[in-house]
């Protein structure tokens, strides 16, 4: 199956900073380009870290409070997180402001892979790197959501050609495929129950699919078989291909 790659959705003209870029220049870049974060690179264009608006705001949140509060919560300053925040609040360059190491993704990664990385690390953007780990672009959550703008006819053709024909080796019209607003409805009868499950799961993984409605039936329930047990002779191979 083919999936949209990050390289096709990313922004190639990346606003970036160097390790020694001053604090005010970083703030100016974010404001001027109306972005909420940018990567920091070295002389070889390799990503050192990422700066977000939150990193810059650390300077504002570090303003001193009332003396009583300072004495009462003085012990909180010894935690690792608070020390890191204080270091960023006093930073004057991008290298001191950035969060490191950077969470990156390769340009040949699929949209689903990039989305999982974003969710796992709770980030809103990912620097995109090539095989030599050099910066080639940046992708945001908004970029990844573009896959759900895929037209229904295109999704239907992908399900029919990539899932049913190429992956499962079924005749093109052995299963009726209906797509409305990204919701795919599969109707028809396959030989084995396991084939129905595979068809539904592969449809869910198709770019642009919001949900799958399963109206498939089967002639033979092979769910009871052990993984290493051969299928009965009568259904070995794909019966639909012989019609």
N, C-alpha and C positions, 0 to 999 in steps of 0.2 A: 504494500500500500504506500501511496505517496502522501506526504504531509507537508504543509507549508513550513518553510525553513525560516529561521530567525533572520538570515541574511536578506530575505525578500521583504521583510517588514521594518528592519532597523533604519535609523537615521544615520547616514554616512558622514554628514558634515557635523562632526561632534565638537561642541564647545568644551574645552578642556583647560586644565591648569597644570603648571609645573610645581615641583616641590617647593621652590622658592617664591612662588607667586604671592604677593602681599594680600593680607586680609581684605583690605578695601577693594583691591582689584577683583578678588573672588566675588565679593558682594556686588560689584558693578556688573560682572559677567552674568550673574544670576538675574539681576534686575533688567539689564539691557536685553537679554534674550528670552526673558519671561520663562525661565526654567527653575525647577526646584532642586536641582542637583547636577553635579558634573564630576567626571573622573579626573584623577591626578596621575600624570604620566612622567616617566623619566626621559632621558635624552634618546632612548631607543624606542620610544612610543609604547613601552610596556606599562601596564596599569599598576600603580602603586597603591591606590586607594580611591575612595569616593567621598565627596563632600556634599552634604545636604543642607537645606535651610536650617534644619534642627541643629547642625553643628555650629552654624553662625550664631544662632539664638542663644547658645550656651553663654556667650559674653553678657547678654542681657540678664539671664537668670542668675548670674553669679554676683549680682549687685548685693552689697552688704545690707543685712536687716537690722532690727533693733538689737542692742547689746544683750538683752535678756535672752532672746531667741538664739543668739549666737552662742552664748554660754550653755544653754540647755541642749542644743543639738550639735555641740562641738564634736562629740564622739562620732557622728555620722560622717565627718570628713575623713575618717580613717578607712572607709570601705573602698574597695577597688573601683566601683562605679563612680563614686563621688570624686575620687582622685583623678579619674580620666576626664570627668566633666570640668573639673577645675583647670586641668592642663589645657583643654580646648578653650576655656574661657579666657585664658591668658595667651593664647596662640596669636602669632602675628603673620604666619605664612600658611599656605595650603598644606604643606607637609605636616604641620602640627595640628591643623584642623581636621584633616581627613580621618575617615574610619578605615582601618586596615587590618588584615588583608582584604582586598576587594573581592566581592562575589561577582564572577564573570560568567559568560556563556559563549560558546563557540558559534560561529556564523552558520555552521551546518546542523545545529541542533534544531529539533522540531519546536513548534509553538507550544505543544504540550509539555515538553521537557523544560523549556524556559519558564512556563507558568508554574511548574512544580518547584523550580529553584526559587522563584520569587516568593511563593507561599511558604516554603520551608524556612527561608531566611528573613521573611517579613520585610522585603524591600520593594520599592516602587519602580526601580530602574536597574538595568543590568548593562554594564559595558560589554560590548561584543568584541571578541578577539579572534585572531586567525590561528593557524597551526603553530606559529612561533610566539603566541601569546601577546601579539601586538594589537593595539587598539584599532579597530576598523569601523566601529559604529556604536550606537547605543539603542537599546530597546526599552520601552516603558510598558506599563500595564495597558495603557490606552492603545498602544501599537498592537499588542497581542489580541485585544478585543476586536480588531478589524476582521479577524477570521470569521466572526459571527455575522459579518455583513455579506457573506458569500450567498449568491442568489440560489433560490430553491432548485431551479432547473440544473444548475451546476452541481449541487449536492446530490441530486437524484442520479445524474450521470456518473458521478464518482462512486456512489453506492453500487450502482448496477455494474459498472465496468471494473472498478478496482476491488470491490469486496466480493460480489457474486461470481463474476467471470474469472478474474485473474487469481484471486486468493482461494476461493472455494471451488473453482472449476465447474460452475453451474451454467446451464444455458441462460442467455441474457434475460429471457422472459419467463423463467421457471418460478420466479417470485415477483409479485406485484409490489412496486415501490412507489409510495406516495409521500411527497414532502410538502409541508405547509408551515411557513414561518420557522424553518429549521427543524421541525419535528418530523421524524421519519416513521412511516407506518409500513411494516412488512407483512404481506399477506400471501399465503401459499402453503404448499406441503412439500417437505423434504423427506429424505429417506430415514435419517437418523436424528434422534433428539440432540445429540452432541453438535450436529451441523447447525441446528436452529440456534443453539446457544452461541456458537462461534459467529454466526451471521449477525446476531444482535450485538454482541460485544464489539465486533469490528466496525459495525455501523456507528456505535457510540464513539469510537476513536476517530471517525472521519471528520476532517476539518469542517467547521460550520454547523455540525449537528448539535442541536440543543437537547433533544431527547429522542428515544426510540420506543415506538408502540409495537409490541410483539403480538402479531396475530398468526404466527407460524404454527403449523402442526407437523407431526412426524408419523411415519409408518412403523418405525421400530424404535423401542426405547432401549438404548444401549447404556444407560446410566448405571446399570447394575454390574456391568463387566469390570473386571480388574484391569488396571492400566496395561499390563503385559499380555492380556488375553486377546487372541486374534478375533476379529469380527467374523460372524457366521459367513460361510461361503456365499450364501445367496446375496449378501449385500457388500461383499468385498469390492472395492472400487467405487466409482460414482455411477449409480444406476441411471441418473438423468442424462449423463453424457452419451449413453447408448441409445437414447430415444431418437 
